[in-house]
Amino acid sequence: MSQEPDVTAIDEQPRKVKTNLLGLSASRIGDFLESLGEKRFRGTQVLKWIHQLGVDDITQMTNLSKGLRESLAEVAEVLLPEVVSCQDSVDGTRKWLIRVDGGSCIEMVYIPERDRGTLCVSSQIGCALDCSFCATGKQGFARDLTTAEIIGQLWIAAKSFDQFDPKTPRRVTNVVMMGMGEPLMNFDNVVDAMSLMMDDNAYGLSKRRVTLSTAGVVPELDKLGDVSDVSLAISLHAPNDELRNQLVPINRKYPLADFIASARRYLDKMPDNRRKVTVEYTLMDRVNDRDEHAKELSALLRDLPCKINLIPFNPFPGSEYKKVTKVALTRFRDILHNDGYTVTVRTTRGDDIAAACGQLAGEVNDRTKRQQRYKKRLEEEQVVKFVG
């Protein structure tokens, strides 16, 4: 009696681990090629193929020899995150749901404007900070994204807009590290990804068009100016420690005075003296939108070269806050403007697809149990409302 071949054992063989070139700089690709006995200058060629021409198949990198392509493909790959879905808002905003290694999903948003297109990129799966007015924090936290998973978001957006075709105008002109997660808590991977964004052999974005937004991880912000000169945005949302402790819990560890001083030190490290920090302030009805709050904020920022971006709160399911009224927003803006500040109001974009600021959620395999606790609280509140 003939025996059937044991195909199960073959099918269950672990996938051969290859080096993912997607998140490597030209220098690191050069090091890798040199370890294979190849010329390190080929690293720049590979970088251009991946990030300027959008090629994710090593065998198609035709200015490399056939032998090099074949040997490189055996040990390396260009592995991108998986696009699960892509939604377009009525206002032109586009949101992607992207699955990363481990099964969790992150979200990324593109916001078109008249003179630019801004891509809001995630740095973590969920967020450990749990700011009370942000949907991302309610998802809990799984892990940091790798450099490849961060830069892969920009690659996906560029591909989506046919931007790798040199005849197509650039749609993504600006990148903000302002999606899911606190960028400075994933310091090394975020810095490496931003360096790729600004590399002339990759995406070639200027330092003024790449912005890192932080809620105030002071030790890492102090390190940032030593290794990067990207634009800086600081998420304040309150003008005093008592209120900010409630809205942004990390303030209990790094209070406002320390945060503002660190932002000033960052500017002092920049090669030019015309830089300004962008101050982000989410306005919530009868929480932080009073005249006295505006006057406190004005006094707090007096010695920091900055411009202020006011953000109307965007509701999400289960949120306890409400959107600021137009009257309160206008009064708040005018107080700051009359004190000499440059003030802009962020237009709410993409809220019909839950892509507005503070609404990003994704699908997080939460290891903090925060998501579970949040859902339980919502269910209990629904029961109380129903019974009442």
Summary of the structure (lengths in Angstrom):
residues: 388
radius of gyration: 23.1
end to end distance: 73.5
largest distance: 93.1
contacts: 1245
relative contact order: 0.12
helix: 40%
strand: 18%
